């Protein structure tokens, strides 16, 4: 008899470890303990049942062609009227250079123009713009009349 050892069957290769799941990768990156068994044990929330949930189409998302509610810059935006002039600079100049009281009224109307316009009260904005312009003119006219009366009187008065 020969002392030969029986051939040893080749060992099967070790099974390749599956790649880690995204949950395991995140747990490793965040240095957290991750137990995949707990994930498997958790149950998803129940699906609602009843006639109101069956056979309903999914809510339709607005497409780029549809106007989005509340979006003033949508594709179907209606043409806005141009904002009337506020005359704020002229009101302040009239306040500084001319008659004080009418210029304050002009400033108040000038300030109301843009707020009424953005509130979509286009007629009110136009009306306030017109009134501001009128009060600026009144302030300038009263300032010119006041200066026309004041200068000659100061020149005639004895010193």
C-alpha positions as CSV (number, residue, x, y, z in Angstrom):
1,X,0.0,0.0,0.0
2,X,1.2,3.3,-0.8
3,X,1.0,6.0,1.8
4,X,-0.7,8.4,-0.3
5,X,-2.9,10.9,1.2
6,X,-6.3,11.2,-0.3
7,X,-6.7,14.4,-2.4
8,X,-8.1,17.2,-0.4
9,X,-11.1,18.7,-2.1
10,X,-10.6,22.3,-3.0
11,X,-12.2,24.7,-0.6
12,X,-15.0,26.7,-2.0
13,X,-14.2,30.4,-2.3
14,X,-15.6,32.5,0.4
15,X,-18.8,34.2,-0.6
16,X,-18.2,37.8,-1.6
17,X,-19.6,40.3,0.9
18,X,-22.4,42.3,-0.6
19,X,-21.8,46.0,-1.0
20,X,-23.0,48.1,1.9
21,X,-26.4,49.6,1.6
22,X,-26.8,53.4,1.5
23,X,-28.1,53.3,5.0
24,X,-25.0,51.4,6.2
25,X,-22.7,53.9,4.3
26,X,-24.4,56.9,6.0
27,X,-24.2,55.3,9.4
28,X,-20.5,54.6,8.9
29,X,-19.9,58.2,7.7
30,X,-21.9,59.6,10.6
31,X,-20.3,57.2,13.1
32,X,-23.6,55.8,14.2
33,X,-24.6,52.3,15.2
34,X,-26.7,50.8,12.4
35,X,-28.7,47.6,12.8
36,X,-30.3,46.5,9.6
37,X,-32.5,44.1,11.5
38,X,-34.3,47.0,13.1
39,X,-34.9,48.6,9.7
40,X,-36.4,45.3,8.5
41,X,-38.6,45.0,11.6
42,X,-40.1,48.4,11.3
43,X,-43.4,48.4,9.4
44,X,-44.4,51.0,6.9
45,X,-47.4,53.2,7.7
46,X,-50.7,51.7,6.6
47,X,-52.2,52.6,3.2
48,X,-55.4,54.6,3.6
49,X,-58.4,52.7,2.5
50,X,-61.9,53.8,1.6
51,X,-63.8,55.0,-1.4
52,X,-62.3,58.5,-1.3
53,X,-58.8,57.1,-1.7
54,X,-59.5,54.6,-4.5
55,X,-59.2,55.3,-8.1
56,X,-58.3,59.0,-7.7
57,X,-55.8,60.4,-10.2
58,X,-52.7,62.0,-8.7
59,X,-52.9,65.7,-8.4
60,X,-51.6,67.4,-11.5
61,X,-48.6,69.6,-11.2
62,X,-48.7,72.8,-13.2
63,X,-46.8,72.6,-16.4
64,X,-44.7,75.4,-17.7
65,X,-47.5,76.5,-20.0
66,X,-50.1,76.7,-17.2
67,X,-50.0,79.9,-15.1
68,X,-49.1,79.2,-11.5
69,X,-51.6,80.7,-9.1
70,X,-50.2,83.7,-7.2
71,X,-47.2,84.1,-9.7
72,X,-47.4,87.6,-11.2
73,X,-44.7,86.8,-13.6
74,X,-46.5,83.8,-15.2
75,X,-46.7,83.3,-18.9
76,X,-50.2,84.6,-19.1
77,X,-49.6,87.8,-17.2
78,X,-52.0,90.5,-18.2
79,X,-50.5,93.8,-19.2
80,X,-50.2,96.2,-16.2
81,X,-50.8,99.8,-16.5
82,X,-47.7,101.9,-16.1
83,X,-47.3,103.4,-12.7
84,X,-48.2,107.1,-12.7
85,X,-45.4,109.5,-11.6
86,X,-45.1,110.0,-7.9
87,X,-43.7,113.5,-8.0
88,X,-41.9,112.8,-4.7
89,X,-38.7,114.8,-5.6
90,X,-40.8,117.8,-6.7
91,X,-42.8,117.6,-3.5
92,X,-39.7,117.7,-1.4
93,X,-38.2,120.5,-3.4
94,X,-41.4,122.5,-3.0
95,X,-41.3,121.9,0.7
96,X,-37.7,123.2,1.0
97,X,-37.9,126.1,-1.5
98,X,-41.5,127.2,-1.6
99,X,-44.6,127.2,0.6
100,X,-44.5,124.8,3.5
101,X,-48.1,123.7,4.1
102,X,-49.2,122.8,0.5
103,X,-45.9,121.0,-0.1
104,X,-46.7,118.7,2.9
105,X,-50.0,117.8,1.3
106,X,-48.2,117.1,-2.0
107,X,-45.8,114.7,-0.2
108,X,-48.7,112.8,1.4
109,X,-50.3,112.3,-2.0
110,X,-47.0,111.4,-3.6
111,X,-46.4,108.7,-1.0
112,X,-49.8,107.2,-1.7
113,X,-49.2,106.8,-5.5
114,X,-47.0,103.7,-5.3
115,X,-48.9,102.0,-2.5
116,X,-52.2,102.3,-4.4
117,X,-50.6,101.1,-7.6
118,X,-49.2,98.0,-6.0
119,X,-52.6,97.3,-4.4
120,X,-53.9,97.3,-8.0
121,X,-55.9,100.4,-7.4
122,X,-54.8,102.0,-10.7
123,X,-57.5,104.7,-10.6
124,X,-56.6,105.7,-7.1
125,X,-52.9,105.9,-8.0
126,X,-53.6,108.1,-10.9
127,X,-55.9,110.3,-8.8
128,X,-53.2,110.7,-6.1
129,X,-50.6,111.5,-8.7
130,X,-52.8,114.2,-10.2
131,X,-53.5,115.7,-6.7
132,X,-49.8,115.7,-5.8
133,X,-49.0,117.6,-9.0
134,X,-51.8,120.1,-8.2
135,X,-50.5,120.7,-4.7
136,X,-46.9,121.1,-6.0
137,X,-48.2,123.8,-8.4
138,X,-50.1,125.5,-5.6
139,X,-47.0,125.4,-3.4
140,X,-44.8,126.9,-6.1
141,X,-47.4,129.6,-7.0
142,X,-47.9,130.6,-3.3
143,X,-44.1,130.6,-2.8
144,X,-43.6,132.9,-5.8
145,X,-46.5,135.3,-4.7
146,X,-45.0,135.3,-1.2
147,X,-41.6,136.2,-2.4
148,X,-43.0,138.8,-4.8
149,X,-44.8,140.5,-1.8
150,X,-42.0,140.0,0.7
151,X,-39.0,141.4,-1.3
152,X,-40.5,144.8,-2.1
153,X,-41.8,145.2,1.4
154,X,-38.4,144.5,2.8
155,X,-36.7,147.0,0.4
156,X,-39.2,149.7,1.4
157,X,-39.0,149.3,5.1
158,X,-36.7,151.6,6.9
159,X,-33.7,149.9,8.4
